[in-house]
Amino acid sequence: MYPSDIFSRMYADEKDTKLYPKKEEAPSGVDDILQTNLFNVMLNRRSQRKFEDREIEDWKLEMIFAAADTAPTAGGFQGFEIYHVKNPDVKLKLIQAANNQPYVNAPVVLVFCMNPSRIKMNFPHHIIKKFSVQDATLAAAYAQLAAHALGLTSVWIGMIDEQKAMQALVTDFVPGCILCLGYSQKMLHPKPKRKLTDLIHEI
């Protein structure tokens, strides 16, 4: 498996899709990006609430979607949906749904929703729902890390009025988070975290 084969590997059965280009259509720098040191990405990622008024290249979005698609999910059923919000009016409605946080109106807005009906496992409903929450969360986290590896920045929105967001998206799927992406207006350095000795509890 070679890094440049990511699109053709993951979407070999797709016909006439505009979301995922064939391998030969990807920019020449894709191989280098796919070889990015994961630890460097995680250590340097920082939430950003001020974005440049600049569009994100389609190929970068395609890679972010591909990364979300690789996230582990319960039983491999992918109990989540992603809404890529382009409509300015819907973005404004999502601002209201997100406690009036203005940076929700970002160049790229992705809403990760739970879809427990996709999880075909013989467990009680509350367990299936929990799986779906985890699926959507992991997918969003993978997308966020991929965005940083691609030179973008992001902010994770978890304070959401679910009903307002569902009305804005015209969906019955419950949102787990809103991921706002763009190019940062300025570089922010990572904030200090807890010491690992405080974080890890050996028992």
C-alpha positions, 0 to 999 in steps of 0.5 A: 500500500502506497500513500498515493493510493489512498483515494483509489483504495478507499473509493475503488467502487465509486462511479462518477463521483465528484467527491473523491478524485482518482489517484492521478488527479491528486496534487503532487504533494499528496505523498509528502502530506500522507507521510506527515509525522502524526505526533508532530500534528497532534503536538502542534494542533491548536484551536483557532477561532479567527480564519482568513477569508480564503477558500479551502482547496477541494483536494484538501477537503477530499483528504479530510473526508477520506480521513474521517472515513478511516476512523474506527467505528462500532462493528465497522458500521459507521454510525454517523453522517457528515453535513458539509454546510455551504449555504450561508443562511444555514451557517447563520442558523448554526451560529444561533444553534451554537450559542451565538458563537460567530466563528461557526461562520467559517470557510468550511463547516462540517457537522458530524451527526449520529446515525444509530440506525446504521449500526446493525448489532444486537445490543440495547438501544442506549448502547447503540446510541452510545456507539453512534456518539463515539463513531461521530466523535472519532470521525470528527477527531480524525478530520480535525487532525487531517486538517492540521496536517494539511496546513489548516486550522480548526475549532471544535464546537460542542455547545449545540442546541440540537433541535435548532441545529437539526432544523437548520440542517433539515435532518432527523440526525442528532448533531454531535459536534460542529467542526469549523475549518479554515486558514488561520489569521495568525499562528497560535502556539499550543497551550500547556497541558497537564503533566502526564503524571497527573493525567495517567492513573496506574491501578 
